[in-house]
Amino acid sequence: MSWTLTEANLADVEAANRHLDEEIAATVPWTVTPIGYACRDLESRFLGACLATLSGERALITALWVRPSARRQGLASSLVDRVLARALAADVCEVFVTCLSGTAVTFYSKQGFMVVFSTRLADGIEFVIMRREL
């Protein structure tokens, strides 16, 4: 078999995720449930979202983003709180998040997450895994 490497486009990423989901569903004895909450203003403009996956007794926050003009108003905290509440209702006992050093670590620390792993990347940036018990 011959092959070439190229930079992945959106269709490639979606195909890989679809195949991974199918393979996981066929081999893993538990369910992986994606969840997410979004925030919109009164004119229905998208302001932000928090996405996560629930898997057994654990959850992983996979994305959190708030429009820059809407930051510092409690939206991110409210989005994370909603995800944590949904996780708790699903009998999740611990939630993980990965982030880079800086404001994300400070934000998640205020949300009750603790650093469980950290490693230095290039230029002083740290990759951090944080955990919170529910």
N, C-alpha and C positions, 0 to 999 in steps of 0.2 A: 504494500500500500504506500503510495506517495502522498505527501501533504505539504502545506505551506502554513505559516503562521501569519495572521493579520490582526490588526486591532479590532476588538469586538465592537459591533454597533448595537443599538438598542434591540434589534431583532435577535441578534446572537445571545444577548443577555437574557431576554425573555425565553428563548428556546432552552438555554441552559437551566434556567430556573424551573421551567416546566418539566424537563427531563429529571432534574434532581427531585422535584416534588413527587413525580411518579415513582422513582426508585425508592425514595424514603417511604412512601405509602406502602410499597410492596414488601419492604424489609423491616421496618421499624414497628415494634408491637404497641406503640402509643400514637396518639393523634397530635399533629402539629396544627394549631389553629391560629391563623392570622387575625389580628384585631387592629382597629385603628379608630381614632377620633380626630375630627377636624373642627376648626373654628372659622366662622365667617362673620363679617360685619353685617350691619342692618341692610346693606345693599347687596348682600350675598357674595361679596368679594372674599376670596380665600385668604385667610390670615395665617394659618398654620395647621400642623398636624403632628400627632404622635402615633407611631406604628409599632406593633410588637407581635411576637409570636408566643403562644402558650403551648407548652409541651409537658404533660404530666404535672408534676409539682413545681415546675420551673417556667419562667418566662424570660424573654429577651426583648428589651426595647431596641428596635432596629433603626428607628429614625425619629428625630424630633427637630422640627423647624418652625420658626415663627418669622413672618415678614419683618424686616428691620424696623419699619415705621410703627409696628405694633408691639415691639419688645418693651420690656420693663413695665408691663401692665398686668402681669400675672397670668397671661395666656399659657405660657409653657408650663408653669406650675399646675394650672388647672387641667391641661391636657395629660400631664404625667399622673396627676391624682386620679383622673378618670380611668386611665389604663391600669393603675394599681388597684383601683376598686374592682374593675372587671376581672383582674387576675385573682384577687382575693375571693371573689364570688365563684371562681372556677377552681377553688381549692389549691391555688398556687401558694407555695410557702417561701419562695425566694425569686427575686427578679435581678437580672443582670443587665448591664449596659456597657458598651465599649465607647471610648471617646479619646480624644487627644488632649494633652495637658492644656490648661488655661481655663477659660470661663466655663466650659462644659463640666470639668471636674468640680469647680466651685459650685455650680448650679446643682449638680446631682448630690453633692455633699449636703447641701441645704435641704434636699429632699429625703435625706436619711440613708443615702447610699455610702458605702465604705469601699475604699480601694482595696482590692484583693490581689492585684497584679499590676506591675508597671515596668516598662522597659523603655530605655532611651533610644529614640530613632535619630535620624540626621538632624543637625542644626539645633540640638537641645530640645526637640519636641519629644514628648513622652506618649506612648500608647498605653492606655489605662483600661483595665477591666474593673468595674465596680459592681457591688452586690448589695441588695437590701432584703432583709427578711420581712415577711409579712405576718 
